[in-house]
Amino acid sequence: MGTSILSTLTSMSPMALAVLVALAVLSVWSLAISGERLFVLLRARRQSLAFARSADEPMRQGQIRMAIEAARKYPASHLGRIVTAGLTTFEKKSVTRPAPEAIEAAARPVERSILSTTAELGRGIGGLATIATTAPFIGLFGTVVGIIHAFSSIAMSGAGGLAAVSAGIAEALVTTAFGLFVAIPAAWMFNVLTHRIARLGIEMDNVASELRDLFSERGGESHAS
């Protein structure tokens, strides 16, 4: 089997070999993106769980400064970023502005933080979509090259037997299979990462809603006092 594959590779045309090299580069790129994003998302998830455990009680008691300090201990936490953006702004604005204005002012950085954090978590996964959609076409180009190679062999030999076209057909099949081999994992990882980022986005929206409730409670207390 190994000898057969090696003989097929050695008999390929330079154009078909170039197609395989391009697909190999895309495969390495796909693996690099997938591994790096999985690590980033896993780290964000773990640090957010740790942050939630440490900041739950301070936020319930309205201890803004303690919650901010807890968030700063987990810089990779997507939830910590949202909390830091909202509480820091609310703490500053509530000193000089009425409660409704302070709440509105604190809501804006929370929304911006959600958008920027979501974009950062999804950085690079668009490349997986590009690889998943282009790799089959690159493999198809290699298929066309292989067929051309087969017909060129027929023209050169003057015969139409299997021996004359086998190298070109094998070349076409190898490039087609390699294109699918690169595209399928890239498409799968794109869907997996997109689903995980969407789940983290829901968590950030939930935290933003809890922050708005906290701001309203703090604003009500300030108004009552």
N, C-alpha and C positions, 0 to 999 in steps of 0.2 A: 504493500500500500504506500509506504513512504517512498520507495523507489519510483512508483508510478507518478506520485505527485511531484517528485523532484524532476523527473523526466518531462512532465508537462510544463513545469516552470522554466526549465532550460530551453524548451522548444518554443516558448512564447515570443511574440513579436515585441519589439521595444515599446510600442504604443500600449500593448496589453500590460506589460510590466509596469509602465508608468501609471496605468489605472490601478493596479494592485498597490503600488506605493502610495498613491493618493488615498485609497481606501484604508490602508494601514495607518496613515497619519490621522485620518478622521476617527479611526477606532481608538487610537491612543488619546486623542483629544476628548472623545466621549467618555472614556474611562476616567480621565483626569477631572473633568467637570463633575461627573457623578460622584466620585470619591470625595472631592473637596466639598461639594454641596451637602452630601450626607453628613460629613463631619461637622460642618457649620450648623446645620439644622439640629443635629443631635446635641451639640454643645449648647445651643440656644434653649433647647427643651430642658436639658438637665439644669442649667443655671436658672431658668425661670421657675422650675419646681422648687429649687433651693431658695430662691428669692421669695416665692409665695409663702413658704413656711416661715421665713424670718420676718416678713413684712405684714403678715395677716393681722396679728394682734395690734401693732402700732396703728395700722389704718383703721381698725375697728374702734380704737380709742381716740382717733383723730390726732395722733401724734405725728404731724407732718414731717418734722425734722428727722425723726427716727426712721420713718419709711424711706425718706430720700437717702439717708446714709446706708440703709439696707440695700437699696437699689444700686448704689455705686460700688458695692462689693461684687456685683455680678455684671460686668460690662457687656458680656455676650448675651444677656437675657433680653429677649424682645419685650417682655412685660416690664422689666426694670426700666427700659428706655421710655416707655409710655408713661409710667408712673413718675419718673424723674422730670420729664417735660411738663407734665400737668401740675404736679405739686410745687415744683420750683416757681413756676409762673404764678400760681395761685397764692403762694406764700408772699411773693413780692407785691402783687397787685392788691391783695386784700388789706394791705397796710394803708394804701393811699386812695383806694377807690371804694365805692359802695359795693355791696355783695353781688348784685346782679352783673355789674360791669366786671368785677373780678372773676366771676364764674365764666362769663363769655370770653374774657381775655385768656383764661386758662384752657378753654376748650380748643382754641385755635392751634396752639403748639401740640396738643394731643393728636389732633387730626393730622398735622404735618408729620409728626413722629411716626404715626401708623403708616402713612404713605411712604416715607423714606425707609423705614425698617422693612416693610414688605418688599420694596424695590431692592434693598440690599440682600435680603434673604433669597430673592429670585435671581440674583446676578449670575449670568452665565448659562442659565438653563435654556435660554432662547437658542443657544448654540446646539443643544441636544435636538431641539425641533428642526433646526436647519440640517443637522447631520441625518436625522431620521427621514427627512423628505428628499435630500439630495443623493444620499448613498445609493439607493436603488437605481437612480438614473445614471449615476456614474458606472455602476455595474452593468446597466443596460448598454451604455456606450462601449464597455469592454466586450459585451456580447456581439455588438455590431462589428467591432474590430476583429473578433474571433471568426465571425462568418466571412468577413472579407478575406481574412487569412486563409480560410478553407477554400474559398473560390479561387484565390490566387494560386494555391497549391494545385488545384485541378487544372488551371490554365498552364502552369509550368510543366506539369507532368503529362498533360494530354490525356489523362485517364480519370475516370470518375469513381474509382473504387474507394472502399472504406479507408484504406491506408493513406490515400491522398488527402482526405478531409478530416481524418481523426484528430490531428494536432489542432486544427482550427476549431473544431467542435469542442474539444476538451478545453481549449482556451476560453471559448465563449461561456461554457458552463461554469468554469472556475470563477471567472469575474462576476457572473450573475450570482453565484452562491455567496461569494465574498461580500458583494454589495448588500445582500439580505442579512448576512451575518453581522454587518456593521449597523444596519438600519434598525433591526428589531430590538436589540438591547437599548439603543438610544431612545427609541420611541417609548419603550417600557419605563426607562428611568425618568424620562420627561413627565410621564403621567404620574409616577410615584412622587417625584419631587413637587410637582404642581399640587397634588392632593395634600401633601404635608404642609406646604406653604399656606394653602387655603385654610387648613385647620389652625395653624398658628395665627392667621388673620382673624379667625373667629375668636380666638382667645384674646387678641388685642382689642377687638371690639367690645368684648365683655368687660375687660378691665377699664376701657374708656367709659363704659356705662356706669361702672361702680365708682369711678372717679367723679363723674357728674353728680351722682347721688351724694358722695362725700362733700363735694363743693357746696351743694345745696344745703346740707345739714350744717356745715360750718358757717355758711352765709346766714342761715336762720338763727344760729346761736349768736352771731355777731350783731344781727339786727335786734334780737331780743335784749341783748345786753346794752 
